[in-house]
Amino acid sequence: MTASTFTTIFLAAVALTLALELWLAARHIAHVRRHRDAVPAAFAGRIGVDAHRKAADYTVARTRLAIASSIAGTILLVALTRGRGVAFLTGLTGLAGTSPLLQDLLLVVAVALVAALVSLPFSAYATFAIEARYGFNRTTPRTWLADLAKGALVAALLGLPLAALLIALVRWAGDLWWLWAWVAWIGFQLLLFVLYPTLIAPLFNTFTPMPEGPLRTRIEALLARCGFASRGLWLMDGSRRSSHGNAYFTGLGRAKRIVMFDTLVARLSPEETEAVLAHELGHYKLAHIAKRLAWSAAASLAVFALLAWLMRSDWFYTGLYVPASPDRPGVALVLFFLVLPVFTFLLAPLASWYSRRHEYEADAFAAKHASAGAMVSALVRLYEDNAATLTPDPLHSAFHDSHPPAGLRIARLEALVRVPASSAVPEGA
């Protein structure tokens, strides 16, 4: 392949991806606004028209912000490639009187900082304009800035050693460096699963053991029925930043934890909370986490193999307006991870479909081990409290939503209400 051919393919992919994102967003806005004044029949009597309108307006506002963010991201990508931004930063970091490895790390930091500066206004607007306008934001500017500083620190402490290791492997591990890099990447992901619940998450939120009471008793009985062991039940001060509610399982092995937002516990009944946790537990018991890790491992192996091939191709560098730099493997890493998303965007519906399949299975698990009716009422309450639209555009949803649309999800659960709990779902489905 020639450099000019690759340039043409790359710019066409950039244009196609942006055009598709904008078209999907426009469809989504039009679809949501068209159904703004009529609550879907499946939710009539459960969610009021005012709440439905609020969800529609909230969705439109967030989608419009996503449009602006996509345009800014595309401009940045073109500026770093066609505008020779990476070439400039490569030359600038090359002036440092350090080793090529440290120069490459400086390049990684420089590109990351530029990307962060571009995304920062959108994050601030989402938090202090949109979230505040619809009554969700409880984050103060001080907390927001502190979170930024902590996030940057965590990224530096974890990301820079990983980047240094990958660059070092390229330089000194021979032709099979990409295989060793893949092993390092898998190890890094597993390490994050262990470190996140005990070391990283507490930097941002306060976690307290769930107090004794009916809810804890109910959840412990659920865990016993399902044969699940964890290192405790924890309440997280989610209300410190937002009124949105959530619950999740995190960690691996002995580091497994069950975490519930205090906003969730405050809004749901014990039976509804049990059903939500049964859904999350289903992801573990049905091996969804392991399956996703396996797919991620396979995909990352292919990605590293592709990167190794591209590193040996001068047209990859020059086609992105950067001089070939065999002594600066960090340049190839930066370029590769900048341009990869425009070539993989069309695969998004496949990933969404796979995730939705797991969500349906976890719902069925919850119906078997808790209450399908309670799961339905909990979801309805969460949709209302979080202002989640009940009428997403189907095509936009297929690209962007990891969870099934509300109507489809509720319909499946209500069908399970009419099925005896013992036959709602086969174990391991």
Secondary structure, 3 states (H helix, E strand, C coil): CCHHHHHHHHHHHHHHHHHHHHHHHHHHHHHHHHCCCCCCHHHCCCCCHHHHHHHHHHHHHHHHHHHHHHHHHHHHHHHHCCCCHHHHHHHHHHCCCCCHHHHHHHHHHHHHHHHHHHHHHHHHHHHHHHHHHCCCECCCHHHHHHHHHHHHHHHHHHHHHHHHHHHHHHHHCHHHHHHHHHHHHHHHHHHHHHHHHHHHHHHCCCEEECCCCHHHHHHHHHHHHHCCCCCCEEEECHHHCECCCCEEEECCHHHCEEEEEHHHHHHCCHHHHHHHHHHHHHHHHCCHHHHHHHHHHHHHHHHHHHHHHHHCCHHHHHCCCCCCCCCCHHHHHHHHHHHHHHHHHHHHHHHHHHHHHHHHHHHHHHHHHCCHHHHHHHHHHHHHHCCCCCCCCHHHHHHHCCCCCHHHHHHHHHHHHCCCHHHCCCCCC
